[in-house]
Amino acid sequence: MLKFLKTMATAAAFATLSFQAASAQAIEKKDITIGLPLNTSTLLPIYVADAQGFFKEEGINVKIVAFKGGTDLVRGMVAGAVDIGVGAFSEALVGVETGQGVKIFYGGFNMAVFDWYSVPSIKTLEDAKGKRFGISTFGSSTDFLTRYALKTKGIDPKSEVQIVQGGGSVPRLAAMEAGQLEVNIFATPEKFMAADRGFNLILQQKSIAPDFPFHCFYAREDFIKNDPNAIKAVLRGFAKAVRWSKAHKEESVKLLASKLGLEETYLNRGYDDFIDEIFEDGRLASDAGMKAFWDVGIMNGTYKQPMPVDKYWVGTFHDTYNEWKPK
């Protein structure tokens, strides 16, 4: 009997190893292109997963491509140039709502990190009527949030201010210093740079919502359906990177400095501002954060009502996280 049990245990162990090997070989697509809307510090785990070889450990070759905004990223995905996008929740929904066959399959970046800064002559948001507001691109999260913030203060974003596309945070900060913009929306670390250069903090996003669906993972529905093991490999690399980032602040900051060309002093402050709001299990924002998101979109006229969750969200990977997560 003892011999039989040992034989069965050996067979079970062999079966487990065989299953793990088969799973590793079952990655449907090993060359994966991840698109980013632009390079920014809050995407730290993506850079870490690449630099530390976590994607390679999971058996995939990842190419990371930064676009000139989320709209271009969605177009690139629809055209087949990108397998997975990691960018603004609002921009991913453009691909959902326009019938482009895009769905969000993972969250984890639930940050309310945007703040609004103005030139010294402007003390409050109400003082900014008739002024120029910088955003990244029309239809982006910076656009939606700015319009919402203005409306909460009784300012019509269509007629009482001028909203200007200015690209990334760094060029918009430069435009502000050159007198081409009076108000800007910044995330970390550029908001700290703006403060140190004498610009006024006139509103914080956290006064609108405690957290917010900031970045998310999204892809075409056919890729999600046909390549689930490839997606899990990407997400395991991401989860490892989140853990590493939280355990290695100094190295993370140095990586961001090399990637973004920004000073470590600002990146240190930025790291502290967002790192605890990144979650490896891919959860969406809290109920309050999601409500704030939809309220922003409804007030802006982007949405008539909250979108049904099953229209934009594939919860399979978050729901089964404990089954496939890295040890």
N, C-alpha and C positions, 0 to 999 in steps of 0.2 A: 504493500500500500504506500509506504514512504517513497519507494522508488517511483511509483506511478505519479505521486504528487510532485516530486522533483522534476519528472519528465514534463508534466503539465505546466509547471512554473517556467521551465526553460522554454517550452513552446510558446507560452504567453509572452515571455520577454522578447523572444525572437519575432513574434507577430507584431509587438509594439514597435520594435526597431524597424521592421519591414514597413509598417504603416507610416512611421516618421520619414523613412527614406522615400517612400512613394509620394508622401505629401510634398516633400522638398522637390521631387521631380515633377510634381503636378502643376508647377507654376506655368500658367498658360503662355505668358509673354514675359520674357526676361529682360528685354530692353524697353525701359519705361521713360517717357518724357513727362516731367512735371513742370507745369507752367506756373509762374508767379506773375501777379499784375505789375509788380515792380520790386526792387530790393528794399527791404525795410527791416528794422531790428526785431519787430514782433514775430517775424518768421524764423527766428533763431533755430528752432528744432530742425527745420528743413536743412539749413546750412550745416548744423552739427551732424545730422544723419549722413550727409554726404562726406564731410571732412573726416569724420571718425570711422568711416567705412561700415556703418550699420546697415545701409542698404545692401552692400556687397555681402555682408554676413548672412543676409536673408536670401541670397541667391539671385539678386537682380542687379542690373546695370542701369543706373538712373542718370539721366541728363536733365539738368535744371536750366530752364530758360526764363528770363525775366522779360516781360512785355512792357509796353508804354501805357499801362492802365488795364483795368479789368475787362473793359469792353473788347479790347484787342485780344485779350486772353480767351474770352468766350468764343470770339470769331475763330481763333486759332484752333480751339478744341473742335468746333463744329466742322472745320476744314480738315480735321484729322491730323493736325500737326502736334497736338498735345493729347496725352492719354489722361492725365489727372491735373486738375487745377487746384491750387491752394490760394484762395483769395477771399475778397469780401463776400459775405453772405448775400448782401444786396445785389452784387454783380452776378453771382451764381444764379440768382432768381431770374435775372434777365434771360438767361439761357433756358430756364424752366418755362417761364411765362410766354415766351415767343415761340414755343413749340419746337425748340431745337433739339429735343431729346436729351436734355441735361437734367441730372438729379444730384442733390447733395447726399453724401453717404457717411460723412464724419464731421464732427465739430471739434471741440476741445480748446478753441481760442475764444474765450468768453470775456473779452476785455472791454471795459469802458474807459479807454485811455485818451480819448480826444479832448482837447481844450481849445478855446478860442482866444487868440491874442490880437491886440490892436496897437496902433501907433500911440505914442504918449498922449496926444491931444484927445484921444477917445478913452473915456473912463468906464463906460457901461455899454452894453449892447444897444440900449436905447439911443445912445449918442451916435450910433453908426449909420443912421438913416442917410441915404444918398451916397454912401461910400462903396468902395470896391472890396468885395469879399473873395479871397482866393480859395479854390477847391482844386482837387487833382483833375478830375474830368466830369463832365455832365453825366448823370446817372450813376455816379459812384457813391459809396457810403459817405464820403466827405460832403458831397452835394446834398444828399438826403438829409443828413444831420444838420447841416447849416441852414437849410430851408426850414426845417422843423424848429430849430432854436429861434430863428427869427420870428416865426409865427407865434411861438409861446410868449414872446415879448411884444406882440401886437404889431409887428413889422411885416409888411407884405414883401416876400422875396422876389416877386415878379416886377413890382413897380417902385418900391422904395429903396432898393439897393441894386448894385450891379454885381452879379456873380460871374467870376472870371475863371476859366480853365487855366491852371498854371502848372500842371504836372506834379511831380514829386514835391515833398516837403522842403528839401534843400533849395531848389530853384525858386519856390514860392517865398521862402524866407529871404532869399537874395532880392527878389522883386519887391518885397516889403521894405527892405533897407534902401532900395533905389527909389522909393516913393511911388512905385507903380501899383501897390495895393495898400489898403488901410487896415484890413482885418484878414486873419488867416486862421484856418483850423489845422492844428498840429497834433500828432501823436508823439510818443516817445521815440527818440530822444530830442527831436527838434523843438518840442515845447520848452525844454529846459534851455536850449540854445536861445530861443526867443526871449525867455525871461531874463537871461544873463545879458542880453543885448539891449535891455531897457524897454521891451514891449510889455504892455499891460495884459494881465490875465483878466478877461471879462466874463468868461463862463466856462464851467467844467461839465463834461458829459455825465459825470457821476451824479450831478444834480438832476439829470433827466432819468437815469436808470442805474441801479447798483451794479449790474453787469449787462453784457450786450453780446449778441452773436456777431463776432468780429470777422475772423477768418474761418473758412471751412474747406473741406475737401469735396470736390465734385467731379463728375465725369459723365460721359455719354451713357445712356441706359444700356446700350449694347455692350459696352466695356464692363460695366458693373455686373451684368448678367453672365457674360462669357468668360471673364477673367477674375473671378473672386479670389483665387489663390495669389495672383499677382498683387491684387489690392491688399490682401492680408500681409504679404511680404513688405509692401510699402509701409503699412500701418505699424507693423512690428518694428521696423527701422525707426519710424517716428516715435513710438513709445520709448524705445531705448534712448533716443536723443533727448526726449523730455526729461527722463531720469538723469541722464548725464548732465544736461544743462543746469538742472536744479542743484546738482552736487558739485559743479565746477564753475563757479561764478567768474573767477579771474580768467580762465581759459575761454569761457563763452564770450566775455567782453572783448578779449583780444581777437577772437575770430570775427566778431561783428566789426571791429575797427578795421581789420584787413579787408573785409567784404564791402563795407560801406564808405570807408575813407573818413570816418568821423572820429572825434576825440574820445578817448576812453573815459574821461571824466563825465561826459554826457551819457555815454553808453552805460556806465555804472549806475547812474541814476535811473536811466530808462529800464535797465534790467530789473531793478527793485520794483519798478512801477508795474511791470506786467507779468513777471515770472510765476507768481502764485495764481494767475488766472489762466494758465495753460494746463489742460488736463489730458493725460495720455489715453483715457478711455473714450474720447471722442464725444462726450456729452454736449448737448445743446445748452444754451443759456438757461437761467432760471425762468420760471413762469413770468416773473416781473420783468426780466430782461427781454423775453420774447414779446410780451405785451407792448413794451416800449418800442421795440423794433416795428411792430405792425402799426402802432399809433403814429410813428414817424411817417411811414409810408402812406397811411390813410390821410393824414393831415396834408401831406404833399400832393395828394391826388394820384399817387403811384398805384395804390390799391384801393378798392372799394371796401374790402373787408379782409380779415386775416385769411391767408391761403390755407386750405386744408393740408394738414401735415403730410398725408400720403401723396399729395400732388408734387411735393418737392423733396421729401425725405425718404431715404432707404435706410431703415434702422438696423438692418441685419448685422452689420459689423460692430456697432456699439452694443447691441443686445447680446451678442455672443462673445464679447471681449474676453471674458474669463476663460473661454475655451481655447483661444488661439494666442493670447498675449504672451510676450516673451517672459521667461522666468526671471 
